[in-house]
Amino acid sequence: MLLTISVTVIAASILVVLFFLIPVLRQFYRTSCELKKLIETVNAQIEPLGRSLNDVLRQTRDMLQSIGRQVDRMEEGVIAVRDIAVRLQEFQKDIQERVFPLLKVAGLVGIGGKGLLSFIKFFRR
């Protein structure tokens, strides 16, 4: 009789754990897929920004060497720097829109894990 009750309690505990673990694992999978998309987007945006920044730095250096002769070219550099600043702001907003929800999900996963541990400790008593 005691063995039957123990087996029943263990089986019920396993079912409850699985009941809570499956949604957590599904959310973890969705989060990892979203993180993969974010990394791909970041990689796609960083490469052109790096090239643009190198181009602007090279142009700025050239302009400073010949500033007496090339005052008109200074305007092109300022426009390019402004364009890069705008792109960096858009990049920052994009990162914030994608990272902060992921951090929230990670917090929820942590809370779910703590709840699961508490549940397990409760049934160990």
C-alpha positions as CSV (number, residue, x, y, z in Angstrom):
1,M,0.0,0.0,0.0
2,L,2.8,2.4,1.0
3,L,4.7,1.5,-2.2
4,T,1.6,2.3,-4.4
5,I,1.1,5.7,-2.7
6,S,4.8,6.5,-3.1
7,V,4.8,5.5,-6.8
8,T,1.6,7.6,-7.3
9,V,3.1,10.6,-5.6
10,I,6.3,10.3,-7.7
11,A,4.4,10.0,-10.9
12,A,2.2,12.9,-10.0
13,S,5.3,15.0,-9.2
14,I,6.9,14.1,-12.5
15,L,3.7,15.1,-14.3
16,V,3.6,18.4,-12.5
17,V,7.3,19.1,-13.2
18,L,6.7,18.3,-16.9
19,F,3.6,20.5,-16.9
20,F,5.7,23.4,-15.8
21,L,8.9,22.5,-17.7
22,I,7.4,22.2,-21.2
23,P,6.2,25.8,-21.5
24,V,9.6,27.0,-20.1
25,L,11.5,24.9,-22.7
26,R,9.2,26.2,-25.5
27,Q,9.8,29.8,-24.4
28,F,13.5,29.1,-24.2
29,Y,13.4,27.8,-27.8
30,R,11.5,30.8,-29.0
31,T,14.0,33.1,-27.2
32,S,16.9,31.4,-28.8
33,C,15.4,31.7,-32.2
34,E,14.8,35.4,-31.6
35,L,18.3,35.8,-30.4
36,K,19.6,34.1,-33.6
37,K,17.6,36.6,-35.7
38,L,18.9,39.5,-33.6
39,I,22.5,38.3,-34.1
40,E,22.0,38.0,-37.8
41,T,20.5,41.5,-38.0
42,V,23.3,43.0,-35.9
43,N,25.9,41.4,-38.1
44,A,24.2,42.7,-41.2
45,Q,24.1,46.2,-39.8
46,I,27.5,46.4,-38.2
47,E,29.4,45.5,-41.4
48,P,28.1,48.5,-43.5
49,L,28.5,50.8,-40.5
50,G,32.1,49.7,-40.0
51,R,32.9,50.3,-43.7
52,S,31.1,53.7,-43.6
53,L,32.9,54.7,-40.5
54,N,36.3,53.7,-42.0
55,D,35.4,55.7,-45.1
56,V,34.4,58.8,-43.1
57,L,37.6,58.6,-40.9
58,R,39.7,58.3,-44.0
59,Q,38.0,61.2,-45.7
60,T,38.2,63.3,-42.5
61,R,42.0,62.6,-42.2
62,D,42.5,63.6,-45.9
63,M,40.5,66.8,-45.3
64,L,42.5,67.8,-42.3
65,Q,45.7,67.4,-44.2
66,S,44.5,69.7,-47.0
67,I,42.0,71.9,-45.2
68,G,43.3,75.1,-46.8
69,R,42.7,73.8,-50.3
70,Q,39.6,71.7,-49.7
71,V,37.1,73.6,-47.6
72,D,34.2,72.4,-49.8
73,R,34.9,68.8,-49.1
74,M,34.4,69.4,-45.4
75,E,30.7,69.6,-46.0
76,E,30.7,66.1,-47.4
77,G,32.4,64.8,-44.3
78,V,29.9,66.5,-42.0
79,I,27.0,65.1,-43.9
80,A,28.5,61.6,-43.8
81,V,29.1,61.9,-40.0
82,R,25.5,63.1,-39.6
83,D,24.2,60.2,-41.6
84,I,26.3,57.7,-39.6
85,A,25.0,59.3,-36.3
86,V,21.4,58.8,-37.5
87,R,22.2,55.2,-38.5
88,L,23.8,54.5,-35.2
89,Q,20.7,55.9,-33.4
90,E,18.5,53.6,-35.4
91,F,20.8,50.7,-34.7
92,Q,20.6,51.5,-30.9
93,K,16.8,51.7,-31.0
94,D,16.7,48.4,-32.9
95,I,19.0,46.7,-30.3
96,Q,16.8,48.1,-27.5
97,E,13.6,46.9,-29.1
98,R,15.1,43.4,-29.4
99,V,17.3,42.9,-26.3
100,F,15.0,44.3,-23.6
101,P,12.2,41.8,-24.4
102,L,14.8,39.0,-24.4
103,L,16.0,40.1,-20.9
104,K,12.4,40.1,-19.7
105,V,12.0,36.5,-21.0
106,A,15.3,35.5,-19.3
107,G,14.0,36.9,-16.1
108,L,10.7,35.0,-16.4
109,V,12.7,31.8,-17.1
110,G,14.7,32.5,-14.0
111,I,11.6,33.0,-11.9
112,G,10.1,29.8,-13.4
113,G,13.2,27.9,-12.5
114,K,13.1,29.2,-8.9
115,G,9.4,28.2,-8.7
116,L,10.3,24.8,-10.0
117,L,13.0,24.4,-7.5
118,S,10.7,25.5,-4.7
119,F,8.1,23.0,-5.9
120,I,10.7,20.2,-5.9
121,K,11.9,21.1,-2.4
122,F,8.3,21.1,-1.2
123,F,7.8,17.5,-2.4
124,R,11.1,16.3,-1.1
125,R,9.9,17.0,2.5
